[in-house]
Amino acid sequence: MSTLAAPSTAHTAYNYALVDVFAERALEGNQLAIFTDARGLTDLEMQALAHETNLSETTFLLPRSPQIEREHGVRVRIFTSEEELPFAGHPTLGTASWLYLNHPELRGSETLRLDLNIGSIPVRFTPPQTGEAGVFATMRQNDPIFGAPQESEALAHVLGLPLDDIDPDLPIQTVTTGNPFCLVPLRSLEALKRLTLPNTAEIAQYLKQNNAKFFYFLAPTFGSHEVSWRARMMFYGREDPATGSAAGPAIAWLLRHGRAQSGETILLEQGIEMKRPSRLTLSAQINAGEITEVFVGGRTIPVATGRFFLP
């Protein structure tokens, strides 16, 4: 049987790993490609590789000395298939978890820091138990910034949603802990399930006017199981299986508007409709009247490794 030969030495090999983030089992959650040593790649090459993987996000590690990495964090850049992001949730959690399992100096650390374009983000780990898949980790996100409430009638028109699908008891609001999302409360899981989001100029203009990058839609499960909320997020004409950078704003928003308690951990699910079930743990606290200590956690499971060859 013939085998494929590696490209000639005129090409440079870049190793990458695939992990499933916010997954309870392999082949669930949100896939992430991690280029484990991206030194030598240009910005354009990173973007081209992210487009090639065609995943929600791809990360690129830029190793530095152990002392710098201990003091300032491991340098990581995050790209979608279309652009670089200063912060994103599942790439942060998934990359830190890969480092926890594989970094030559920091492997097994209780806490790791990633040095992202937005700054340093800490990720803490729960030591794996015998028989557990992957590793469970929790990231602390920046304190939330809240925008002004938005009119439900205007949004329903832009999205083509029945007005009755929008929950009138929670505000539509842009919130950021590093990546700004317009949070949209829906009345029911049925409304969430039938949601579609056309990629139109009117939607893009609405988001821009409200200082948001994307929409994040949430609906309560009404205690039907241990998960309290379900979410969906569409971007670039596709759907995201899990959006950690929206989950932080979501728990801050729920806490601010009385749908969560300070310090309470709630479970949120995403990706159900696209058959990539994801589970995220969320918590935040109120200290001196301000919302802080925003944590988003989940499990990361390694699933594959490989190499890309570039001239």
C-alpha positions as CSV (number, residue, x, y, z in Angstrom):
1,M,0.0,0.0,0.0
2,S,1.4,3.4,-0.9
3,T,1.6,6.2,1.6
4,L,1.7,9.9,1.1
5,A,5.2,11.3,1.3
6,A,5.9,14.5,3.3
7,P,6.6,17.6,1.2
8,S,10.3,18.3,0.4
9,T,12.6,20.1,2.8
10,A,11.8,23.3,0.9
11,H,8.7,23.4,3.0
12,T,8.4,24.3,6.7
13,A,6.2,22.1,8.9
14,Y,3.9,23.7,11.5
15,N,2.4,21.3,14.0
16,Y,-1.1,21.7,15.1
17,A,-3.6,20.0,17.5
18,L,-7.3,19.7,17.4
19,V,-9.3,19.9,20.6
20,D,-13.0,19.9,21.4
21,V,-13.9,22.7,23.9
22,F,-16.9,22.8,26.3
23,A,-17.4,19.2,25.4
24,E,-18.4,16.4,27.7
25,R,-17.4,13.8,25.1
26,A,-15.0,13.8,22.1
27,L,-16.6,15.0,18.9
28,E,-18.9,17.4,20.8
29,G,-18.4,21.0,21.8
30,N,-16.6,23.6,19.7
31,Q,-13.6,22.5,17.7
32,L,-10.3,24.5,18.0
33,A,-7.1,24.2,16.0
34,I,-4.0,25.2,17.9
35,F,-0.7,25.9,16.0
36,T,1.7,24.9,18.8
37,D,4.7,27.0,17.6
38,A,3.7,29.7,15.1
39,R,7.1,31.5,15.2
40,G,8.0,32.4,11.6
41,L,4.4,32.8,10.4
42,T,3.3,36.2,9.1
43,D,0.0,37.7,10.0
44,L,-1.3,36.9,6.5
45,E,-0.2,33.3,6.8
46,M,-1.9,33.0,10.2
47,Q,-5.1,34.3,8.7
48,A,-4.8,32.0,5.6
49,L,-4.3,29.0,7.9
50,A,-7.3,29.9,10.0
51,H,-9.3,30.2,6.8
52,E,-7.9,26.8,5.8
53,T,-9.0,25.1,9.0
54,N,-12.5,26.6,8.5
55,L,-13.3,26.4,12.2
56,S,-14.9,29.0,14.4
57,E,-11.4,30.0,15.6
58,T,-7.8,28.9,15.3
59,T,-5.0,29.9,17.8
60,F,-1.3,30.5,17.3
61,L,1.2,30.0,20.1
62,L,4.3,32.2,20.1
63,P,6.7,30.6,22.6
64,R,8.9,32.7,24.7
65,S,11.4,32.1,27.6
66,P,10.0,30.2,30.6
67,Q,10.6,33.2,32.8
68,I,8.6,35.5,30.6
69,E,5.8,33.0,30.2
70,R,5.6,32.5,34.0
71,E,5.5,36.3,34.6
72,H,3.4,37.5,31.7
73,G,1.7,34.5,30.2
74,V,2.0,32.4,27.0
75,R,1.6,34.6,24.0
76,V,-1.4,33.6,21.9
77,R,-3.1,35.1,18.9
78,I,-6.7,34.2,17.9
79,F,-8.1,34.2,14.4
80,T,-11.5,33.4,13.0
81,S,-11.8,32.3,9.4
82,E,-12.3,36.0,8.6
83,E,-10.3,38.1,11.0
84,E,-8.1,38.3,14.2
85,L,-9.9,38.8,17.5
86,P,-8.5,40.4,20.6
87,F,-10.3,37.8,22.8
88,A,-12.5,34.8,22.4
89,G,-13.7,32.3,25.0
90,H,-13.3,28.7,23.6
91,P,-9.9,29.5,22.1
92,T,-8.7,30.8,25.4
93,L,-10.0,27.8,27.4
94,G,-9.0,25.3,24.8
95,T,-5.4,26.6,24.2
96,A,-4.8,26.9,28.0
97,S,-6.0,23.4,28.5
98,W,-3.7,22.1,25.7
99,L,-0.8,23.9,27.5
100,Y,-1.8,22.3,30.8
101,L,-1.4,18.9,29.2
102,N,1.7,19.6,27.0
103,H,3.7,22.7,27.9
104,P,7.3,21.6,28.7
105,E,7.6,24.0,31.8
106,L,4.0,24.9,32.8
107,R,2.4,21.5,32.3
108,G,0.1,20.6,35.2
109,S,0.1,24.1,36.7
110,E,-2.9,25.1,38.9
111,T,-3.2,28.3,36.9
112,L,-1.9,29.4,33.5
113,R,-2.0,32.8,31.9
114,L,-2.5,33.6,28.3
115,D,-1.1,36.8,26.9
116,L,-3.8,37.8,24.4
117,N,-4.3,41.0,22.4
118,I,-6.7,42.1,25.1
119,G,-4.2,41.5,27.9
120,S,-3.5,38.7,30.3
121,I,-6.3,36.2,31.0
122,P,-5.9,33.6,33.8
123,V,-7.2,30.0,33.5
124,R,-7.3,27.7,36.4
125,F,-7.6,23.9,36.3
126,T,-9.3,21.1,38.1
127,P,-6.9,18.1,38.3
128,P,-8.3,15.3,36.1
129,Q,-9.8,12.4,37.9
130,T,-9.1,8.8,36.8
131,G,-11.2,7.9,33.8
132,E,-12.2,11.5,33.0
133,A,-11.8,12.7,29.4
134,G,-9.6,15.8,28.9
135,V,-9.3,18.5,31.5
136,F,-11.8,20.9,33.1
137,A,-10.7,24.6,33.3
138,T,-12.2,27.9,34.2
139,M,-11.2,31.3,32.9
140,R,-11.7,34.6,34.6
141,Q,-12.9,37.3,32.1
142,N,-12.6,41.0,32.4
143,D,-15.3,42.9,34.4
144,P,-18.3,43.6,32.3
145,I,-19.2,46.8,30.6
146,F,-23.0,47.3,29.9
147,G,-24.5,49.3,27.0
148,A,-27.9,50.9,27.0
149,P,-31.1,48.8,26.7
150,Q,-32.4,48.5,23.1
151,E,-35.9,48.6,21.7
152,S,-37.4,45.2,21.1
153,E,-39.6,46.4,18.3
154,A,-36.7,47.7,16.3
155,L,-34.7,44.5,16.8
156,A,-37.6,42.3,15.9
157,H,-38.0,44.2,12.6
158,V,-34.3,43.9,11.8
159,L,-34.1,40.2,12.6
160,G,-37.5,39.3,11.1
161,L,-38.6,37.8,14.4
162,P,-42.1,37.8,15.8
163,L,-42.2,40.4,18.6
164,D,-43.8,37.8,20.8
165,D,-40.6,35.6,20.6
166,I,-38.7,38.3,22.6
167,D,-38.9,38.2,26.4
168,P,-40.2,41.6,27.5
169,D,-39.0,41.1,31.1
170,L,-35.2,41.2,30.2
171,P,-33.5,44.0,28.2
172,I,-31.9,43.6,24.9
173,Q,-28.4,44.9,25.7
174,T,-24.8,45.0,24.5
175,V,-22.4,43.7,27.1
176,T,-18.7,43.0,26.9
177,T,-16.0,41.3,28.9
178,G,-13.6,41.5,26.1
179,N,-15.8,40.9,23.0
180,P,-19.1,42.9,22.7
181,F,-22.3,40.9,22.2
182,C,-25.8,42.1,21.8
183,L,-27.7,39.8,24.2
184,V,-31.2,38.9,23.1
185,P,-33.6,37.2,25.5
186,L,-36.2,34.9,23.9
187,R,-39.3,33.6,25.7
188,S,-38.9,29.9,25.1
189,L,-36.8,27.1,23.7
190,E,-39.2,26.8,20.9
191,A,-38.5,30.4,19.8
192,L,-34.7,29.6,20.1
193,K,-35.0,26.4,18.0
194,R,-36.7,28.1,15.1
195,L,-34.3,31.0,15.1
196,T,-32.7,32.0,11.8
197,L,-30.4,34.9,11.2
198,P,-30.0,36.2,7.6
199,N,-26.7,37.8,6.9
200,T,-27.9,41.2,5.8
201,A,-26.5,44.7,5.7
202,E,-29.3,45.9,7.9
203,I,-28.2,43.5,10.7
204,A,-24.6,44.5,10.3
205,Q,-25.6,48.2,10.6
206,Y,-27.7,47.5,13.7
207,L,-24.8,45.8,15.4
208,K,-22.5,48.6,14.5
209,Q,-24.9,51.2,15.9
210,N,-25.2,49.3,19.2
211,N,-21.4,48.7,19.5
212,A,-21.8,44.9,19.3
213,K,-19.8,42.4,17.3
214,F,-22.4,39.6,17.2
215,F,-25.8,38.7,18.6
216,Y,-26.1,36.1,21.4
217,F,-29.6,34.6,21.8
218,L,-30.7,33.1,25.2
219,A,-33.7,31.2,26.4
220,P,-34.5,29.7,29.8
221,T,-35.0,25.9,30.1
222,F,-37.6,26.4,32.9
223,G,-36.0,23.7,35.0
224,S,-36.6,20.9,32.5
225,H,-33.1,19.6,33.4
226,E,-30.0,20.7,35.3
227,V,-29.1,23.2,32.6
228,S,-30.7,26.6,33.3
229,W,-30.2,28.4,29.9
230,R,-29.7,27.5,26.3
231,A,-28.0,29.8,23.8
232,R,-27.3,30.2,20.1
233,M,-24.9,32.4,18.2
234,M,-24.6,32.9,14.4
235,F,-21.7,34.7,12.7
236,Y,-20.2,34.9,9.2
237,G,-23.2,32.9,7.8
238,R,-22.6,30.0,10.2
239,E,-23.4,28.9,13.7
240,D,-21.0,28.7,16.7
241,P,-21.3,25.5,18.8
242,A,-20.1,27.3,22.0
243,T,-19.2,31.0,22.6
244,G,-17.2,31.5,25.8
245,S,-16.7,35.2,25.2
246,A,-20.5,35.7,25.1
247,A,-21.1,33.4,28.1
248,G,-19.2,35.9,30.3
249,P,-21.4,38.8,29.3
250,A,-24.4,36.6,29.6
251,I,-23.8,35.7,33.3
252,A,-23.0,39.3,34.1
253,W,-26.3,40.3,32.4
254,L,-28.3,37.6,34.2
255,L,-26.9,38.7,37.5
256,R,-27.5,42.4,36.9
257,H,-31.2,41.7,36.0
258,G,-32.0,39.3,38.8
259,R,-31.9,36.0,36.9
260,A,-28.8,34.7,38.7
261,Q,-27.5,35.1,42.2
262,S,-24.1,36.4,43.2
263,G,-21.6,33.6,43.4
264,E,-24.1,31.0,42.0
265,T,-22.8,28.6,39.3
266,I,-25.3,28.0,36.5
267,L,-25.1,25.7,33.5
268,L,-25.6,26.9,30.0
269,E,-25.9,24.7,26.9
270,Q,-25.2,25.6,23.3
271,G,-24.8,23.9,20.0
272,I,-27.8,21.6,20.5
273,E,-29.5,22.6,17.3
274,M,-26.4,21.9,15.2
275,K,-25.6,18.6,16.9
276,R,-22.4,19.8,18.6
277,P,-23.7,19.9,22.2
278,S,-21.7,22.1,24.5
279,R,-21.8,22.7,28.2
280,L,-20.5,25.9,29.9
281,T,-20.4,26.7,33.6
282,L,-20.9,30.4,34.5
283,S,-20.7,32.5,37.6
284,A,-20.1,36.1,38.7
285,Q,-20.2,38.1,41.9
286,I,-21.5,41.5,43.1
287,N,-18.9,43.3,45.1
288,A,-19.6,46.9,46.4
289,G,-22.4,47.1,43.9
290,E,-20.3,46.2,40.9
291,I,-20.3,42.9,38.9
292,T,-16.9,41.2,38.9
293,E,-15.3,37.8,39.2
294,V,-16.8,36.7,35.9
295,F,-15.9,33.0,35.4
296,V,-16.6,30.7,32.5
297,G,-15.6,27.0,32.6
298,G,-15.8,23.8,30.6
299,R,-14.0,20.7,29.6
300,T,-11.5,20.4,26.8
301,I,-10.8,17.0,25.1
302,P,-7.8,16.5,22.7
303,V,-8.9,14.7,19.5
304,A,-6.2,15.0,16.8
305,T,-2.8,16.2,15.8
306,G,-1.2,17.0,12.5
307,R,1.1,19.2,10.4
308,F,0.7,21.9,7.8
309,F,3.4,22.4,5.2
310,L,4.2,25.9,3.9
311,P,6.9,27.0,1.5
